[in-house]
């Protein structure tokens, strides 16, 4: 499974607000629609889950979008619990919202809510803690909230057996659209609690996936990003042989009007030769794999319960690089797993130095309550863990710069995204996951050709070219 690759492209906030048709009176007795603002932490999955909640509330009643800096009546905090730092960020956000908006009610949902609902219910301003299995009832649960009371609505996630189907056809991001095809995980990685917070693996039916993709493309989205907790397990819960991830992607690539398709993080054990060949052959299939390795030490991998050796995952990465020239290959690595010796860490560092990966997400190990690794002794000192994490991040910077330098002078296609703050379209992404920036005011939303003319701190500098 891909935890902590659930933070595939780093932690981020997504802020927006909506209002339901519930009318309340302000301090002057003036009636207005009850405003509900969302604050999302974590990964693409959480971003999609927020869109699900937004859509459910919209279907429940009339909606109104308001910016976060304006007052709202209810704030929904969609949490991540992949690390202790993620938990701390969520608590800090709740306290900040309560301090800045003392009259508002706060709803907490997401993985942290599923894992420790009573803990979160004690935070100031919290009116409702909503579990992952209860997300479908978010609008009704908001209506039931009573000011000054904290209520927990968290059902056992292990009982969830079906995919929550919500027809999302519009998202806050206007260029790229997420499509979630799978939820939960059946693996048992010792460091991870995703099975406890998201339940067992369950796949979305192909017809529903393809229907949503068609609608999103018709709405105007240029790129479709396929995501899931353990996306490589897609279809394994169907009848044997019925469907596979590769078959689903083949059908998505046939959708008329689709310009670019991207696959989110996928476990090494589920990257098939068929999938690599498909990416190599299909121009629309973005040349980008994110494959969480976690460690380069066989002994550490065994204690993690990863189910593969360092040699096997190295062979996979080399196969990808050989088959797909200039493929962006990212990975996740945990520094300081319990018992990790200096020699074992060096094995990880040396392996990553050798492999043709183009960026790393380095995570400092933190104990997850309820994980199997919680009971392991021989914990690595905090200062050692941090030093190892810094070494991995420096390696990532070096490898990414080398990868970027290979693109100087090239002509590339970039999907430019509109900046909601400025309205400009001055940066975007190549298919192989390189950030490209152009001079202010020269970019145009959508997929556009550019010439790469230089490097900047985190990406490439480019000039717009004729189509």
Secondary structure, DSSP 8 states (H G I E B T S, - for coil): --TTGGGTT--EEEEEEEEEEEEEE-TTS-EEEEEEEEEEEESHHHHHHHHHHHHHHHHHS------TTS--SEEEEEE--SSHHHHHHHHHHHHHHHHH-TTSEEEEEEHHHHH-HHHHHTSTTEEEEE-GGGGGGHHHHHHH--TT--EEE---GGG--S---------S-SSEEEEEEEE------TT--HHHHH-S-EE--HHHHHHHHHHHHHHT-SEEEEEETTGGGTTTTSSTTS--HHHHHHHHHTSTT--EEEE----GGG--HHHHHHHHH-TTB-SEEE---B-S-HHHHHHHT--S-HHHHHHHHHHHHHHSTT-EEEEEEEES-TT--HHHHHHHHHHHHHS---EEEEEE----TTSGGGG------HHHHHHHHHHHHHHHHHHHHHHHHTTTT-EEEEEEE--TTT----EEE-TTS-EEE--TT---SEEEEEEEEEE-SSSEEEEE---
